Amino acid sequence: MQSEILTVSEVAEYLRVNPQTIYRKAKAGEMPTVRIGRAIRFRRDALEAWIKGLSAAQTGAKGN
């Protein structure tokens, strides 16, 4: 089964942040991206795993 491919705008809407935030994090290598030509895209499954990893890291940092 293939993962859905999302655009920067779709990811920004999903995460409720400005698209520039997505571009900045992608450029810094802080988010899992896929390059299609010059376009930046995101696999939904990789993005959701990344979000879960952030949540786990924050929970672990609090000592829970």
mmCIF file of the N, C-alpha and C atoms, coordinates in Angstrom:
data_MODEL
# 
_entry.id   MODEL 
# 
loop_
_atom_site.group_PDB 
_atom_site.id 
_atom_site.type_symbol 
_atom_site.label_atom_id 
_atom_site.label_alt_id 
_atom_site.label_comp_id 
_atom_site.label_asym_id 
_atom_site.label_entity_id 
_atom_site.label_seq_id 
_atom_site.pdbx_PDB_ins_code 
_atom_site.Cartn_x 
_atom_site.Cartn_y 
_atom_site.Cartn_z 
_atom_site.occupancy 
_atom_site.B_iso_or_equiv 
_atom_site.pdbx_formal_charge 
_atom_site.auth_seq_id 
_atom_site.auth_comp_id 
_atom_site.auth_asym_id 
_atom_site.auth_atom_id 
_atom_site.pdbx_PDB_model_num 
ATOM 1   N N  . MET A 1 1  ? 0.836  -1.184 0.000  1.00 0.00 ? 1  MET A N  1 
ATOM 2   C CA . MET A 1 1  ? 0.000  0.000  0.000  1.00 0.00 ? 1  MET A CA 1 
ATOM 3   C C  . MET A 1 1  ? 0.879  1.246  0.000  1.00 0.00 ? 1  MET A C  1 
ATOM 4   N N  . GLN A 1 2  ? 0.564  2.183  -0.885 1.00 0.00 ? 2  GLN A N  1 
ATOM 5   C CA . GLN A 1 2  ? 1.355  3.394  -0.985 1.00 0.00 ? 2  GLN A CA 1 
ATOM 6   C C  . GLN A 1 2  ? 0.828  4.469  -0.047 1.00 0.00 ? 2  GLN A C  1 
ATOM 7   N N  . SER A 1 3  ? 1.759  5.259  0.454  1.00 0.00 ? 3  SER A N  1 
ATOM 8   C CA . SER A 1 3  ? 1.395  6.361  1.338  1.00 0.00 ? 3  SER A CA 1 
ATOM 9   C C  . SER A 1 3  ? 0.952  7.560  0.505  1.00 0.00 ? 3  SER A C  1 
ATOM 10  N N  . GLU A 1 4  ? 0.022  8.311  1.034  1.00 0.00 ? 4  GLU A N  1 
ATOM 11  C CA . GLU A 1 4  ? -0.435 9.534  0.387  1.00 0.00 ? 4  GLU A CA 1 
ATOM 12  C C  . GLU A 1 4  ? 0.702  10.555 0.388  1.00 0.00 ? 4  GLU A C  1 
ATOM 13  N N  . ILE A 1 5  ? 0.836  11.286 -0.710 1.00 0.00 ? 5  ILE A N  1 
ATOM 14  C CA . ILE A 1 5  ? 1.850  12.328 -0.831 1.00 0.00 ? 5  ILE A CA 1 
ATOM 15  C C  . ILE A 1 5  ? 1.184  13.681 -0.598 1.00 0.00 ? 5  ILE A C  1 
ATOM 16  N N  . LEU A 1 6  ? 1.768  14.484 0.286  1.00 0.00 ? 6  LEU A N  1 
ATOM 17  C CA . LEU A 1 6  ? 1.204  15.780 0.654  1.00 0.00 ? 6  LEU A CA 1 
ATOM 18  C C  . LEU A 1 6  ? 2.102  16.924 0.196  1.00 0.00 ? 6  LEU A C  1 
ATOM 19  N N  . THR A 1 7  ? 1.493  18.060 -0.105 1.00 0.00 ? 7  THR A N  1 
ATOM 20  C CA . THR A 1 7  ? 2.231  19.271 -0.457 1.00 0.00 ? 7  THR A CA 1 
ATOM 21  C C  . THR A 1 7  ? 2.572  20.057 0.808  1.00 0.00 ? 7  THR A C  1 
ATOM 22  N N  . VAL A 1 8  ? 3.401  21.069 0.637  1.00 0.00 ? 8  VAL A N  1 
ATOM 23  C CA . VAL A 1 8  ? 3.748  21.945 1.758  1.00 0.00 ? 8  VAL A CA 1 
ATOM 24  C C  . VAL A 1 8  ? 2.487  22.587 2.332  1.00 0.00 ? 8  VAL A C  1 
ATOM 25  N N  . SER A 1 9  ? 1.610  23.068 1.473  1.00 0.00 ? 9  SER A N  1 
ATOM 26  C CA . SER A 1 9  ? 0.370  23.708 1.938  1.00 0.00 ? 9  SER A CA 1 
ATOM 27  C C  . SER A 1 9  ? -0.502 22.745 2.722  1.00 0.00 ? 9  SER A C  1 
ATOM 28  N N  . GLU A 1 10 ? -0.599 21.512 2.247  1.00 0.00 ? 10 GLU A N  1 
ATOM 29  C CA . GLU A 1 10 ? -1.409 20.511 2.944  1.00 0.00 ? 10 GLU A CA 1 
ATOM 30  C C  . GLU A 1 10 ? -0.828 20.181 4.315  1.00 0.00 ? 10 GLU A C  1 
ATOM 31  N N  . VAL A 1 11 ? 0.496  20.061 4.385  1.00 0.00 ? 11 VAL A N  1 
ATOM 32  C CA . VAL A 1 11 ? 1.151  19.773 5.667  1.00 0.00 ? 11 VAL A CA 1 
ATOM 33  C C  . VAL A 1 11 ? 0.982  20.954 6.620  1.00 0.00 ? 11 VAL A C  1 
ATOM 34  N N  . ALA A 1 12 ? 1.136  22.169 6.109  1.00 0.00 ? 12 ALA A N  1 
ATOM 35  C CA . ALA A 1 12 ? 0.964  23.361 6.946  1.00 0.00 ? 12 ALA A CA 1 
ATOM 36  C C  . ALA A 1 12 ? -0.451 23.425 7.506  1.00 0.00 ? 12 ALA A C  1 
ATOM 37  N N  . GLU A 1 13 ? -1.428 23.119 6.683  1.00 0.00 ? 13 GLU A N  1 
ATOM 38  C CA . GLU A 1 13 ? -2.817 23.122 7.149  1.00 0.00 ? 13 GLU A CA 1 
ATOM 39  C C  . GLU A 1 13 ? -3.036 22.021 8.184  1.00 0.00 ? 13 GLU A C  1 
ATOM 40  N N  . TYR A 1 14 ? -2.484 20.841 7.927  1.00 0.00 ? 14 TYR A N  1 
ATOM 41  C CA . TYR A 1 14 ? -2.615 19.702 8.838  1.00 0.00 ? 14 TYR A CA 1 
ATOM 42  C C  . TYR A 1 14 ? -2.014 20.012 10.209 1.00 0.00 ? 14 TYR A C  1 
ATOM 43  N N  . LEU A 1 15 ? -0.849 20.668 10.208 1.00 0.00 ? 15 LEU A N  1 
ATOM 44  C CA . LEU A 1 15 ? -0.155 20.987 11.458 1.00 0.00 ? 15 LEU A CA 1 
ATOM 45  C C  . LEU A 1 15 ? -0.554 22.347 12.031 1.00 0.00 ? 15 LEU A C  1 
ATOM 46  N N  . ARG A 1 16 ? -1.368 23.076 11.283 1.00 0.00 ? 16 ARG A N  1 
ATOM 47  C CA . ARG A 1 16 ? -1.833 24.410 11.694 1.00 0.00 ? 16 ARG A CA 1 
ATOM 48  C C  . ARG A 1 16 ? -0.677 25.371 11.945 1.00 0.00 ? 16 ARG A C  1 
ATOM 49  N N  . VAL A 1 17 ? 0.226  25.408 10.972 1.00 0.00 ? 17 VAL A N  1 
ATOM 50  C CA . VAL A 1 17 ? 1.346  26.344 11.011 1.00 0.00 ? 17 VAL A CA 1 
ATOM 51  C C  . VAL A 1 17 ? 1.442  27.042 9.657  1.00 0.00 ? 17 VAL A C  1 
ATOM 52  N N  . ASN A 1 18 ? 2.255  28.064 9.595  1.00 0.00 ? 18 ASN A N  1 
ATOM 53  C CA . ASN A 1 18 ? 2.494  28.795 8.366  1.00 0.00 ? 18 ASN A CA 1 
ATOM 54  C C  . ASN A 1 18 ? 3.305  27.927 7.401  1.00 0.00 ? 18 ASN A C  1 
ATOM 55  N N  . PRO A 1 19 ? 3.016  27.971 6.092  1.00 0.00 ? 19 PRO A N  1 
ATOM 56  C CA . PRO A 1 19 ? 3.817  27.200 5.129  1.00 0.00 ? 19 PRO A CA 1 
ATOM 57  C C  . PRO A 1 19 ? 5.315  27.504 5.206  1.00 0.00 ? 19 PRO A C  1 
ATOM 58  N N  . GLN A 1 20 ? 5.678  28.749 5.553  1.00 0.00 ? 20 GLN A N  1 
ATOM 59  C CA . GLN A 1 20 ? 7.098  29.085 5.684  1.00 0.00 ? 20 GLN A CA 1 
ATOM 60  C C  . GLN A 1 20 ? 7.769  28.261 6.777  1.00 0.00 ? 20 GLN A C  1 
ATOM 61  N N  . THR A 1 21 ? 7.042  27.928 7.817  1.00 0.00 ? 21 THR A N  1 
ATOM 62  C CA . THR A 1 21 ? 7.572  27.079 8.886  1.00 0.00 ? 21 THR A CA 1 
ATOM 63  C C  . THR A 1 21 ? 7.908  25.703 8.328  1.00 0.00 ? 21 THR A C  1 
ATOM 64  N N  . ILE A 1 22 ? 7.050  25.186 7.478  1.00 0.00 ? 22 ILE A N  1 
ATOM 65  C CA . ILE A 1 22 ? 7.290  23.876 6.865  1.00 0.00 ? 22 ILE A CA 1 
ATOM 66  C C  . ILE A 1 22 ? 8.518  23.938 5.965  1.00 0.00 ? 22 ILE A C  1 
ATOM 67  N N  . TYR A 1 23 ? 8.610  24.966 5.114  1.00 0.00 ? 23 TYR A N  1 
ATOM 68  C CA . TYR A 1 23 ? 9.788  25.118 4.249  1.00 0.00 ? 23 TYR A CA 1 
ATOM 69  C C  . TYR A 1 23 ? 11.064 25.200 5.084  1.00 0.00 ? 23 TYR A C  1 
ATOM 70  N N  . ARG A 1 24 ? 11.032 25.977 6.156  1.00 0.00 ? 24 ARG A N  1 
ATOM 71  C CA . ARG A 1 24 ? 12.216 26.161 7.006  1.00 0.00 ? 24 ARG A CA 1 
ATOM 72  C C  . ARG A 1 24 ? 12.646 24.843 7.654  1.00 0.00 ? 24 ARG A C  1 
ATOM 73  N N  . LYS A 1 25 ? 11.689 24.098 8.208  1.00 0.00 ? 25 LYS A N  1 
ATOM 74  C CA . LYS A 1 25 ? 12.010 22.821 8.850  1.00 0.00 ? 25 LYS A CA 1 
ATOM 75  C C  . LYS A 1 25 ? 12.488 21.791 7.828  1.00 0.00 ? 25 LYS A C  1 
ATOM 76  N N  . ALA A 1 26 ? 11.886 21.801 6.650  1.00 0.00 ? 26 ALA A N  1 
ATOM 77  C CA . ALA A 1 26 ? 12.303 20.875 5.595  1.00 0.00 ? 26 ALA A CA 1 
ATOM 78  C C  . ALA A 1 26 ? 13.731 21.187 5.145  1.00 0.00 ? 26 ALA A C  1 
ATOM 79  N N  . LYS A 1 27 ? 14.023 22.463 4.932  1.00 0.00 ? 27 LYS A N  1 
ATOM 80  C CA . LYS A 1 27 ? 15.360 22.872 4.497  1.00 0.00 ? 27 LYS A CA 1 
ATOM 81  C C  . LYS A 1 27 ? 16.416 22.524 5.542  1.00 0.00 ? 27 LYS A C  1 
ATOM 82  N N  . ALA A 1 28 ? 16.050 22.631 6.818  1.00 0.00 ? 28 ALA A N  1 
ATOM 83  C CA . ALA A 1 28 ? 16.984 22.326 7.909  1.00 0.00 ? 28 ALA A CA 1 
ATOM 84  C C  . ALA A 1 28 ? 17.128 20.826 8.153  1.00 0.00 ? 28 ALA A C  1 
ATOM 85  N N  . GLY A 1 29 ? 16.331 20.019 7.444  1.00 0.00 ? 29 GLY A N  1 
ATOM 86  C CA . GLY A 1 29 ? 16.398 18.573 7.633  1.00 0.00 ? 29 GLY A CA 1 
ATOM 87  C C  . GLY A 1 29 ? 15.685 18.102 8.887  1.00 0.00 ? 29 GLY A C  1 
ATOM 88  N N  . GLU A 1 30 ? 14.795 18.920 9.419  1.00 0.00 ? 30 GLU A N  1 
ATOM 89  C CA . GLU A 1 30 ? 14.084 18.581 10.650 1.00 0.00 ? 30 GLU A CA 1 
ATOM 90  C C  . GLU A 1 30 ? 12.821 17.763 10.405 1.00 0.00 ? 30 GLU A C  1 
ATOM 91  N N  . MET A 1 31 ? 12.432 17.635 9.136  1.00 0.00 ? 31 MET A N  1 
ATOM 92  C CA . MET A 1 31 ? 11.216 16.890 8.784  1.00 0.00 ? 31 MET A CA 1 
ATOM 93  C C  . MET A 1 31 ? 11.548 15.897 7.677  1.00 0.00 ? 31 MET A C  1 
ATOM 94  N N  . PRO A 1 32 ? 10.839 14.770 7.635  1.00 0.00 ? 32 PRO A N  1 
ATOM 95  C CA . PRO A 1 32 ? 11.057 13.812 6.545  1.00 0.00 ? 32 PRO A CA 1 
ATOM 96  C C  . PRO A 1 32 ? 10.416 14.321 5.256  1.00 0.00 ? 32 PRO A C  1 
ATOM 97  N N  . THR A 1 33 ? 11.227 14.499 4.224  1.00 0.00 ? 33 THR A N  1 
ATOM 98  C CA . THR A 1 33 ? 10.728 15.027 2.950  1.00 0.00 ? 33 THR A CA 1 
ATOM 99  C C  . THR A 1 33 ? 11.024 14.082 1.799  1.00 0.00 ? 33 THR A C  1 
ATOM 100 N N  . VAL A 1 34 ? 10.318 14.329 0.702  1.00 0.00 ? 34 VAL A N  1 
ATOM 101 C CA . VAL A 1 34 ? 10.568 13.646 -0.564 1.00 0.00 ? 34 VAL A CA 1 
ATOM 102 C C  . VAL A 1 34 ? 10.717 14.743 -1.605 1.00 0.00 ? 34 VAL A C  1 
ATOM 103 N N  . ARG A 1 35 ? 11.763 14.681 -2.391 1.00 0.00 ? 35 ARG A N  1 
ATOM 104 C CA . ARG A 1 35 ? 11.952 15.653 -3.467 1.00 0.00 ? 35 ARG A CA 1 
ATOM 105 C C  . ARG A 1 35 ? 11.427 15.045 -4.760 1.00 0.00 ? 35 ARG A C  1 
ATOM 106 N N  . ILE A 1 36 ? 10.570 15.780 -5.434 1.00 0.00 ? 36 ILE A N  1 
ATOM 107 C CA . ILE A 1 36 ? 10.091 15.393 -6.756 1.00 0.00 ? 36 ILE A CA 1 
ATOM 108 C C  . ILE A 1 36 ? 10.466 16.556 -7.656 1.00 0.00 ? 36 ILE A C  1 
ATOM 109 N N  . GLY A 1 37 ? 11.579 16.397 -8.363 1.00 0.00 ? 37 GLY A N  1 
ATOM 110 C CA . GLY A 1 37 ? 12.137 17.524 -9.099 1.00 0.00 ? 37 GLY A CA 1 
ATOM 111 C C  . GLY A 1 37 ? 12.598 18.557 -8.087 1.00 0.00 ? 37 GLY A C  1 
ATOM 112 N N  . ARG A 1 38 ? 12.112 19.769 -8.234 1.00 0.00 ? 38 ARG A N  1 
ATOM 113 C CA . ARG A 1 38 ? 12.457 20.830 -7.279 1.00 0.00 ? 38 ARG A CA 1 
ATOM 114 C C  . ARG A 1 38 ? 11.418 20.969 -6.176 1.00 0.00 ? 38 ARG A C  1 
ATOM 115 N N  . ALA A 1 39 ? 10.330 20.237 -6.295 1.00 0.00 ? 39 ALA A N  1 
ATOM 116 C CA . ALA A 1 39 ? 9.229  20.348 -5.328 1.00 0.00 ? 39 ALA A CA 1 
ATOM 117 C C  . ALA A 1 39 ? 9.496  19.508 -4.082 1.00 0.00 ? 39 ALA A C  1 
ATOM 118 N N  . ILE A 1 40 ? 9.081  20.028 -2.946 1.00 0.00 ? 40 ILE A N  1 
ATOM 119 C CA . ILE A 1 40 ? 9.162  19.304 -1.680 1.00 0.00 ? 40 ILE A CA 1 
ATOM 120 C C  . ILE A 1 40 ? 7.799  18.683 -1.422 1.00 0.00 ? 40 ILE A C  1 
ATOM 121 N N  . ARG A 1 41 ? 7.813  17.397 -1.130 1.00 0.00 ? 41 ARG A N  1 
ATOM 122 C CA . ARG A 1 41 ? 6.578  16.686 -0.803 1.00 0.00 ? 41 ARG A CA 1 
ATOM 123 C C  . ARG A 1 41 ? 6.819  15.874 0.458  1.00 0.00 ? 41 ARG A C  1 
ATOM 124 N N  . PHE A 1 42 ? 5.736  15.379 1.038  1.00 0.00 ? 42 PHE A N  1 
ATOM 125 C CA . PHE A 1 42 ? 5.802  14.642 2.296  1.00 0.00 ? 42 PHE A CA 1 
ATOM 126 C C  . PHE A 1 42 ? 4.944  13.395 2.197  1.00 0.00 ? 42 PHE A C  1 
ATOM 127 N N  . ARG A 1 43 ? 5.486  12.256 2.621  1.00 0.00 ? 43 ARG A N  1 
ATOM 128 C CA . ARG A 1 43 ? 4.682  11.034 2.716  1.00 0.00 ? 43 ARG A CA 1 
ATOM 129 C C  . ARG A 1 43 ? 3.918  11.095 4.026  1.00 0.00 ? 43 ARG A C  1 
ATOM 130 N N  . ARG A 1 44 ? 2.611  10.873 3.944  1.00 0.00 ? 44 ARG A N  1 
ATOM 131 C CA . ARG A 1 44 ? 1.765  10.981 5.142  1.00 0.00 ? 44 ARG A CA 1 
ATOM 132 C C  . ARG A 1 44 ? 2.245  10.038 6.247  1.00 0.00 ? 44 ARG A C  1 
ATOM 133 N N  . ASP A 1 45 ? 2.598  8.799  5.912  1.00 0.00 ? 45 ASP A N  1 
ATOM 134 C CA . ASP A 1 45 ? 3.016  7.855  6.957  1.00 0.00 ? 45 ASP A CA 1 
ATOM 135 C C  . ASP A 1 45 ? 4.317  8.299  7.629  1.00 0.00 ? 45 ASP A C  1 
ATOM 136 N N  . ALA A 1 46 ? 5.258  8.839  6.850  1.00 0.00 ? 46 ALA A N  1 
ATOM 137 C CA . ALA A 1 46 ? 6.517  9.319  7.428  1.00 0.00 ? 46 ALA A CA 1 
ATOM 138 C C  . ALA A 1 46 ? 6.279  10.551 8.302  1.00 0.00 ? 46 ALA A C  1 
ATOM 139 N N  . LEU A 1 47 ? 5.378  11.421 7.860  1.00 0.00 ? 47 LEU A N  1 
ATOM 140 C CA . LEU A 1 47 ? 5.050  12.615 8.632  1.00 0.00 ? 47 LEU A CA 1 
ATOM 141 C C  . LEU A 1 47 ? 4.399  12.247 9.963  1.00 0.00 ? 47 LEU A C  1 
ATOM 142 N N  . GLU A 1 48 ? 3.472  11.304 9.934  1.00 0.00 ? 48 GLU A N  1 
ATOM 143 C CA . GLU A 1 48 ? 2.805  10.879 11.170 1.00 0.00 ? 48 GLU A CA 1 
ATOM 144 C C  . GLU A 1 48 ? 3.778  10.194 12.125 1.00 0.00 ? 48 GLU A C  1 
ATOM 145 N N  . ALA A 1 49 ? 4.722  9.411  11.582 1.00 0.00 ? 49 ALA A N  1 
ATOM 146 C CA . ALA A 1 49 ? 5.745  8.784  12.427 1.00 0.00 ? 49 ALA A CA 1 
ATOM 147 C C  . ALA A 1 49 ? 6.643  9.854  13.053 1.00 0.00 ? 49 ALA A C  1 
ATOM 148 N N  . TRP A 1 50 ? 6.970  10.888 12.283 1.00 0.00 ? 50 TRP A N  1 
ATOM 149 C CA . TRP A 1 50 ? 7.787  11.994 12.789 1.00 0.00 ? 50 TRP A CA 1 
ATOM 150 C C  . TRP A 1 50 ? 7.066  12.706 13.934 1.00 0.00 ? 50 TRP A C  1 
ATOM 151 N N  . ILE A 1 51 ? 5.765  12.947 13.763 1.00 0.00 ? 51 ILE A N  1 
ATOM 152 C CA . ILE A 1 51 ? 4.972  13.601 14.809 1.00 0.00 ? 51 ILE A CA 1 
ATOM 153 C C  . ILE A 1 51 ? 4.940  12.737 16.070 1.00 0.00 ? 51 ILE A C  1 
ATOM 154 N N  . LYS A 1 52 ? 4.751  11.437 15.908 1.00 0.00 ? 52 LYS A N  1 
ATOM 155 C CA . LYS A 1 52 ? 4.749  10.530 17.066 1.00 0.00 ? 52 LYS A CA 1 
ATOM 156 C C  . LYS A 1 52 ? 6.094  10.561 17.774 1.00 0.00 ? 52 LYS A C  1 
ATOM 157 N N  . GLY A 1 53 ? 7.172  10.629 17.001 1.00 0.00 ? 53 GLY A N  1 
ATOM 158 C CA . GLY A 1 53 ? 8.508  10.712 17.578 1.00 0.00 ? 53 GLY A CA 1 
ATOM 159 C C  . GLY A 1 53 ? 8.702  11.981 18.384 1.00 0.00 ? 53 GLY A C  1 
ATOM 160 N N  . LEU A 1 54 ? 8.161  13.099 17.886 1.00 0.00 ? 54 LEU A N  1 
ATOM 161 C CA . LEU A 1 54 ? 8.241  14.359 18.635 1.00 0.00 ? 54 LEU A CA 1 
ATOM 162 C C  . LEU A 1 54 ? 7.472  14.252 19.937 1.00 0.00 ? 54 LEU A C  1 
ATOM 163 N N  . SER A 1 55 ? 6.296  13.661 19.872 1.00 0.00 ? 55 SER A N  1 
ATOM 164 C CA . SER A 1 55 ? 5.468  13.495 21.074 1.00 0.00 ? 55 SER A CA 1 
ATOM 165 C C  . SER A 1 55 ? 6.172  12.619 22.097 1.00 0.00 ? 55 SER A C  1 
ATOM 166 N N  . ALA A 1 56 ? 6.784  11.531 21.632 1.00 0.00 ? 56 ALA A N  1 
ATOM 167 C CA . ALA A 1 56 ? 7.486  10.615 22.532 1.00 0.00 ? 56 ALA A CA 1 
ATOM 168 C C  . ALA A 1 56 ? 8.697  11.306 23.160 1.00 0.00 ? 56 ALA A C  1 
ATOM 169 N N  . ALA A 1 57 ? 9.407  12.112 22.369 1.00 0.00 ? 57 ALA A N  1 
ATOM 170 C CA . ALA A 1 57 ? 10.579 12.815 22.885 1.00 0.00 ? 57 ALA A CA 1 
ATOM 171 C C  . ALA A 1 57 ? 10.175 13.825 23.954 1.00 0.00 ? 57 ALA A C  1 
ATOM 172 N N  . GLN A 1 58 ? 9.067  14.523 23.734 1.00 0.00 ? 58 GLN A N  1 
ATOM 173 C CA . GLN A 1 58 ? 8.605  15.504 24.721 1.00 0.00 ? 58 GLN A CA 1 
ATOM 174 C C  . GLN A 1 58 ? 8.139  14.816 25.989 1.00 0.00 ? 58 GLN A C  1 
ATOM 175 N N  . THR A 1 59 ? 7.450  13.701 25.853 1.00 0.00 ? 59 THR A N  1 
ATOM 176 C CA . THR A 1 59 ? 6.989  12.944 27.016 1.00 0.00 ? 59 THR A CA 1 
ATOM 177 C C  . THR A 1 59 ? 8.182  12.416 27.802 1.00 0.00 ? 59 THR A C  1 
ATOM 178 N N  . GLY A 1 60 ? 9.192  11.894 27.085 1.00 0.00 ? 60 GLY A N  1 
ATOM 179 C CA . GLY A 1 60 ? 10.390 11.382 27.736 1.00 0.00 ? 60 GLY A CA 1 
ATOM 180 C C  . GLY A 1 60 ? 11.173 12.477 28.432 1.00 0.00 ? 60 GLY A C  1 
ATOM 181 N N  . ALA A 1 61 ? 11.189 13.666 27.846 1.00 0.00 ? 61 ALA A N  1 
ATOM 182 C CA . ALA A 1 61 ? 11.923 14.782 28.436 1.00 0.00 ? 61 ALA A CA 1 
ATOM 183 C C  . ALA A 1 61 ? 11.288 15.245 29.740 1.00 0.00 ? 61 ALA A C  1 
ATOM 184 N N  . LYS A 1 62 ? 9.988  15.028 29.881 1.00 0.00 ? 62 LYS A N  1 
ATOM 185 C CA . LYS A 1 62 ? 9.293  15.421 31.103 1.00 0.00 ? 62 LYS A CA 1 
ATOM 186 C C  . LYS A 1 62 ? 9.435  14.378 32.202 1.00 0.00 ? 62 LYS A C  1 
ATOM 187 N N  . GLY A 1 63 ? 10.015 13.223 31.841 1.00 0.00 ? 63 GLY A N  1 
ATOM 188 C CA . GLY A 1 63 ? 10.228 12.188 32.841 1.00 0.00 ? 63 GLY A CA 1 
ATOM 189 C C  . GLY A 1 63 ? 9.033  11.303 33.079 1.00 0.00 ? 63 GLY A C  1 
ATOM 190 N N  . ASN A 1 64 ? 8.075  11.305 32.159 1.00 0.00 ? 64 ASN A N  1 
ATOM 191 C CA . ASN A 1 64 ? 6.877  10.453 32.297 1.00 0.00 ? 64 ASN A CA 1 
ATOM 192 C C  . ASN A 1 64 ? 7.122  9.076  31.768 1.00 0.00 ? 64 ASN A C  1 
# 
